[in-house]
Amino acid sequence: MMPDQLPEQNIHDGKRRRQRLRQSLRLQNHSIEASSILDIDVGRRLRELRNEHGYSIRLLAEKSGLNFNTLSLIENGRTSPSVSTLQQLALALDIPIATFFETGVSEKKIIYQKAGQHPRAAFSHGILEDLGTGLARREIEPFVVTLEPGADSGPTPIVHTGLEFVYCLDGQIVYSIEEQTIRLEPGDSLIFEAHLPHRWRNETCTTSRSLLLLCPADTRDRPTELHFITE
């Protein structure tokens, strides 16, 4: 049994599980029918809420005190979170626990963000600005990436599905794709199949900025977390 599943005595009987969830939700003064809760994809809702806050799985794990692998299993629907786990996540995200069971979230067809209002997250040696906040589905993940001098993606080549697009705004960024090395300067662009092992780095003594579009072919793929370790 997965560590974050409900205790065995609570999953033998569906009625008892509904009662437990109903009691928890009453504490939050939300009138959500327990019969509909069991049909909701809590893992997908957790991923949506995490993205809205600009958190990586690693950062949410640190804030909630939960295990990184546990959160990944929940988001991918491979285990069910207990009420205590949801309470920890709700505290970390500063939301009512019932938010995980809301079904009224609609997909936005137009995303407009004013300059300076993009959610920002710090990662090792840089800043990530999310330009796609509000998208219910993330077939495209647009970011502005600021890299400090010497920043790099780490020793392990990155591999994921779909395509990757990079447009250099300021400074220089070096991409290594398989055996090829490409140096991007302001105005230079790069697009490649992301299944090719790749790495990036800022070799200069000045900060660089670039527009990055990650376009995973599989919506379950999480390329952002492969590229950036948030703090």
Secondary structure, DSSP 4 states (H G I P E B T S, - for coil): --TTSPPHHHHS-HHHHHHHHHHHHHHTT----HHHHTTS-HHHHHHHHHHHHT--HHHHHHHHT--HHHHHHHHTTSS---HHHHHHHHHHHTS-GGGGG-------S-----TT-S-EEEETTEEEEES-TT-SS-SSEEEEEEE-TT-B--SSPB--SSEEEEEEEES-EEEEETTEEEEE-TT-EEEEETTS-EEEE--SSS-EEEEEEEE-SSTT--HHHHH--B-
